Amino acid sequence: MSDDAASTPTAGDDSDHEFVVVVVEPETPGNVGTIARAMKNFGIYDLRLVNPPPLDPDGEAYGFAGHAREDVLPNATETTLEEVVEEFHTIGTTAVSHEDSTRHVRYPFKTPAEVADSLESVQTKTALVFGREGTGLDNEELGMLDEVCCIPADHRYPVLNLGQAATILMYELRRFTVDEIQLPDVERERASEAEIDVVYRFFDDLLDAIDYREHKREKTSQMMRRLVGRAHPTEREAATLTGVLRRAAEHVRNPERFRDDD
C-alpha cells in the first residue's frame, strides 16, 4: 500500500464534495478488493484502511478488485479511526435499524438515500466508514462518528455483506462522484401530438370493427388516452402501435384477405 494519499483524481477535485472510504479492521482481503472495485465503479478513489490484513498483489484482494487493482487498491493508505475523525465529516454504517431514541449511539440513523439528500447542499469532506465483516463498528467507534447510516433490509436477516453495504451506499452518492455514466441520455423524444392522435384514431376504429359496446366506448377510449399519455411514446413506438391497431381492424373486417396472405 502507498505511504502517501492517492494521487488519482477524486470527486473533490471538481465539486463541493470529497469522499474517502475507510474500512476498520477488515478480516478478508477479498472484501477489501470488492470495496475497491465498487469505489472505482462510482468514482471514489481514496481508500483508507485501519489495521488491514496483508494485501498481496497476487492474492485475493487484487483478484476481487477488477480494474481497481490499477489505482484504488495500490494507493490505499493505512490510518487510524482517530485520524479520520479529525480530518473528515464521518458517516458510519450499521445493520442495526430497530433502535429507538433511548439508544443514542445507533439512533437516529439515515438510509443511504437520506445521506445523499442531506449532503446535497453541504460543502464537505466525508469519510464513509465501514466496520468488520462479522461485528461491524462497535458502539465506541460509532460514538466517535458524526452520523450513522443503516441500509433497510428484511428484519429476519438485516446484516449485509461488507462489500454489498459499501456498494449500496456509494451507489446512492454517485450524484456527487460521477459526472458521466455509460447509459445514454435518459431524455426521450415524445412523439408529436399529431402522431399520438393517429394512435387514438385507429384504436377507436378497432373498437368500431369489433362492435365494442357503445355505452363503454367513451370510457375505454379515454382509458387508452391516459395509458398512452403516461407512457410518452416515441415516434417509432407510436408508429408501430398505429400499424398494429390498423392491421387488427382490417383483419376483423376482412379475415379472408389475411387468410389468403398466409
C-alpha positions as CSV (number, residue, x, y, z in Angstrom):
1,M,0.0,0.0,0.0
2,S,1.1,3.5,-0.7
3,D,2.5,5.7,2.1
4,D,1.0,8.8,0.5
5,A,-2.5,9.8,-0.2
6,A,-3.8,8.5,-3.5
7,S,-2.9,10.8,-6.4
8,T,-5.8,9.6,-8.5
9,P,-8.4,12.3,-9.0
10,T,-11.4,12.3,-6.7
11,A,-14.8,13.9,-6.9
12,G,-13.5,16.6,-4.6
13,D,-11.2,17.9,-7.4
14,D,-14.2,19.2,-9.4
15,S,-17.1,19.5,-6.9
16,D,-18.0,20.6,-3.4
17,H,-17.8,17.0,-2.1
18,E,-14.8,14.8,-1.5
19,F,-15.3,11.3,-0.3
20,V,-13.0,8.7,1.1
21,V,-13.8,5.2,2.1
22,V,-12.5,3.8,5.4
23,V,-12.6,0.2,6.3
24,V,-11.9,-0.6,10.0
25,E,-10.0,-3.9,10.6
26,P,-11.2,-5.8,7.6
27,E,-10.7,-9.5,8.1
28,T,-10.8,-10.7,4.5
29,P,-8.6,-9.3,1.7
30,G,-11.3,-10.2,-0.8
31,N,-13.7,-7.8,0.8
32,V,-11.1,-5.0,0.5
33,G,-10.8,-5.8,-3.2
34,T,-14.6,-5.8,-3.6
35,I,-14.9,-2.4,-2.0
36,A,-12.1,-1.0,-4.1
37,R,-13.9,-2.2,-7.2
38,A,-17.1,-0.6,-6.1
39,M,-15.2,2.6,-5.4
40,K,-13.9,2.8,-8.9
41,N,-17.4,2.0,-10.3
42,F,-18.8,5.0,-8.5
43,G,-15.9,7.5,-8.8
44,I,-14.3,7.3,-5.4
45,Y,-10.5,6.6,-5.4
46,D,-9.3,7.3,-1.8
47,L,-9.3,4.1,0.2
48,R,-8.0,4.1,3.8
49,L,-7.6,1.0,5.9
50,V,-7.4,0.6,9.7
51,N,-5.4,-2.5,10.7
52,P,-5.9,-4.3,7.4
53,P,-4.6,-7.8,6.6
54,P,-1.7,-8.1,4.2
55,L,-2.8,-7.3,0.6
56,D,-0.7,-9.5,-1.6
57,P,-0.6,-8.2,-5.2
58,D,-1.0,-11.8,-6.3
59,G,-3.7,-12.6,-3.8
60,E,-7.4,-12.4,-3.2
61,A,-7.7,-8.6,-2.7
62,Y,-6.3,-7.8,-6.1
63,G,-8.2,-10.7,-7.7
64,F,-11.5,-9.2,-6.5
65,A,-10.6,-5.6,-7.3
66,G,-11.0,-5.8,-11.1
67,H,-9.6,-2.7,-12.7
68,A,-9.4,-1.1,-9.3
69,R,-6.2,-3.1,-8.9
70,E,-4.6,-0.5,-11.1
71,D,-5.2,2.6,-8.9
72,V,-7.5,2.4,-6.0
73,L,-6.1,-0.7,-4.3
74,P,-2.3,0.0,-4.7
75,N,-2.8,3.6,-3.5
76,A,-4.7,2.6,-0.3
77,T,-3.3,4.1,2.8
78,E,-3.2,2.9,6.4
79,T,-4.7,5.1,9.0
80,T,-6.4,5.2,12.4
81,L,-10.0,6.0,13.2
82,E,-8.9,8.9,15.3
83,E,-7.1,10.4,12.3
84,V,-10.1,10.0,10.1
85,V,-12.4,11.7,12.7
86,E,-10.0,14.7,12.9
87,E,-9.9,15.2,9.2
88,F,-13.4,14.3,7.9
89,H,-17.1,14.6,8.4
90,T,-17.7,10.9,9.2
91,I,-20.6,8.6,8.4
92,G,-20.5,5.2,10.0
93,T,-22.6,2.2,8.8
94,T,-24.5,-0.3,10.9
95,A,-27.0,-3.1,10.3
96,V,-29.0,-2.3,13.5
97,S,-32.1,-0.5,12.4
98,H,-34.6,-1.2,15.2
99,E,-33.1,1.1,17.9
100,D,-35.1,4.0,19.4
101,S,-34.3,7.3,21.0
102,T,-33.2,5.6,24.2
103,R,-30.2,4.2,22.3
104,H,-28.2,7.2,21.4
105,V,-25.2,5.6,19.7
106,R,-27.0,4.0,16.8
107,Y,-30.0,6.3,16.7
108,P,-31.1,8.4,14.8
109,F,-29.8,6.9,11.6
110,K,-30.2,7.7,7.9
111,T,-30.7,5.5,4.9
112,P,-28.2,5.8,2.1
113,A,-30.7,7.9,0.1
114,E,-31.2,10.2,3.1
115,V,-27.5,10.6,3.5
116,A,-27.2,11.7,-0.2
117,D,-30.0,14.1,0.2
118,S,-28.6,15.6,3.4
119,L,-25.2,16.3,1.6
120,E,-26.8,17.9,-1.4
121,S,-26.3,21.5,-0.2
122,V,-23.3,21.0,2.0
123,Q,-19.6,21.5,1.1
124,T,-17.7,18.9,3.0
125,K,-15.0,16.2,3.0
126,T,-16.8,13.0,4.0
127,A,-15.5,9.6,5.2
128,L,-17.7,6.6,4.7
129,V,-16.7,4.3,7.5
130,F,-17.3,0.5,7.3
131,G,-16.6,-2.0,10.1
132,R,-15.6,-5.6,10.4
133,E,-17.2,-8.4,8.4
134,G,-18.5,-10.2,11.5
135,T,-19.3,-7.4,14.0
136,G,-19.2,-4.2,12.2
137,L,-18.4,-1.0,14.1
138,D,-18.7,-1.2,17.8
139,N,-20.6,1.3,19.9
140,E,-17.4,3.1,21.0
141,E,-16.3,3.6,17.4
142,L,-19.8,4.7,16.3
143,G,-19.8,7.1,19.2
144,M,-16.8,8.8,17.6
145,L,-18.5,9.4,14.3
146,D,-20.8,12.2,13.2
147,E,-23.6,10.3,11.6
148,V,-24.9,6.7,11.3
149,C,-26.2,5.1,8.1
150,C,-28.3,2.0,8.0
151,I,-29.4,0.1,4.9
152,P,-33.0,-1.0,5.2
153,A,-33.3,-4.8,4.9
154,D,-35.6,-7.6,5.9
155,H,-35.8,-7.8,9.7
156,R,-35.3,-11.5,9.5
157,Y,-31.8,-11.0,8.1
158,P,-30.8,-7.3,8.1
159,V,-27.0,-7.9,8.0
160,L,-25.4,-7.3,4.6
161,N,-22.1,-8.4,3.3
162,L,-19.4,-5.7,3.8
163,G,-18.9,-5.3,0.0
164,Q,-22.7,-5.1,-0.6
165,A,-23.2,-2.4,2.0
166,A,-20.4,-0.3,0.6
167,T,-21.7,-0.7,-2.9
168,I,-25.2,0.4,-2.0
169,L,-24.0,3.5,-0.1
170,M,-21.7,4.6,-2.9
171,Y,-24.3,4.0,-5.5
172,E,-26.6,6.5,-3.7
173,L,-23.8,9.0,-3.6
174,R,-23.0,8.7,-7.3
175,R,-24.7,12.1,-7.9
176,F,-21.6,13.7,-6.3
177,T,-18.9,11.5,-7.6
178,V,-19.8,10.5,-11.2
179,D,-20.1,13.3,-13.8
180,E,-20.9,11.0,-16.8
181,I,-22.3,7.4,-16.8
182,Q,-22.3,4.8,-19.6
183,L,-26.0,5.0,-20.1
184,P,-27.4,7.0,-23.0
185,D,-29.2,10.3,-22.3
186,V,-32.4,9.4,-20.4
187,E,-34.3,12.2,-22.0
188,R,-36.6,10.8,-24.7
189,E,-38.3,12.5,-27.6
190,R,-42.0,12.1,-27.3
191,A,-43.9,11.6,-30.5
192,S,-45.8,14.6,-31.7
193,E,-49.4,15.0,-30.6
194,A,-50.5,14.6,-34.2
195,E,-48.7,11.1,-34.3
196,I,-50.3,10.1,-31.0
197,D,-53.7,11.3,-32.2
198,V,-53.4,8.8,-35.0
199,V,-52.9,6.0,-32.4
200,Y,-56.2,7.1,-30.7
201,R,-58.0,7.3,-34.1
202,F,-57.0,3.7,-35.1
203,F,-57.8,2.5,-31.6
204,D,-61.3,3.9,-31.9
205,D,-61.5,2.3,-35.4
206,L,-60.7,-1.0,-33.9
207,L,-63.4,-0.6,-31.3
208,D,-65.8,0.0,-34.1
209,A,-64.6,-3.0,-36.1
210,I,-65.2,-5.4,-33.2
211,D,-68.6,-3.8,-32.4
212,Y,-67.5,-2.8,-29.0
213,R,-70.4,-1.9,-26.7
214,E,-71.5,1.6,-27.5
215,H,-72.1,2.7,-23.8
216,K,-68.5,1.6,-22.9
217,R,-66.6,3.2,-25.8
218,E,-66.1,6.6,-24.5
219,K,-64.6,5.4,-21.2
220,T,-62.5,2.8,-22.9
221,S,-61.2,5.4,-25.4
222,Q,-60.4,7.7,-22.5
223,M,-58.5,4.9,-20.7
224,M,-56.4,4.3,-23.8
225,R,-55.6,8.0,-24.0
226,R,-54.5,8.1,-20.4
227,L,-52.4,4.9,-20.8
228,V,-50.6,6.2,-23.9
229,G,-50.3,9.6,-22.4
230,R,-48.5,8.4,-19.3
231,A,-46.2,6.2,-21.5
232,H,-44.8,9.2,-23.5
233,P,-44.2,7.0,-26.6
234,T,-41.5,7.8,-29.1
235,E,-42.2,8.4,-32.8
236,R,-41.3,4.8,-33.6
237,E,-43.4,3.4,-30.8
238,A,-46.4,5.4,-31.9
239,A,-46.0,4.4,-35.5
240,T,-45.7,0.7,-34.5
241,L,-48.8,0.8,-32.3
242,T,-50.7,2.6,-35.1
243,G,-49.7,-0.2,-37.5
244,V,-50.8,-2.9,-35.2
245,L,-54.2,-1.3,-34.5
246,R,-54.8,-0.7,-38.2
247,R,-53.9,-4.2,-39.2
248,A,-56.1,-5.6,-36.4
249,A,-59.1,-3.6,-37.5
250,E,-58.5,-4.7,-41.1
251,H,-58.3,-8.3,-40.1
252,V,-61.6,-8.2,-38.2
253,R,-63.3,-6.6,-41.2
254,N,-61.8,-8.9,-43.9
255,P,-60.4,-12.1,-42.4
256,E,-60.5,-13.8,-45.8
257,R,-57.9,-11.4,-47.1
258,F,-55.4,-12.3,-44.4
259,R,-56.1,-16.0,-44.7
260,D,-55.1,-15.7,-48.4
261,D,-52.0,-13.8,-47.4
262,D,-50.9,-16.6,-45.2
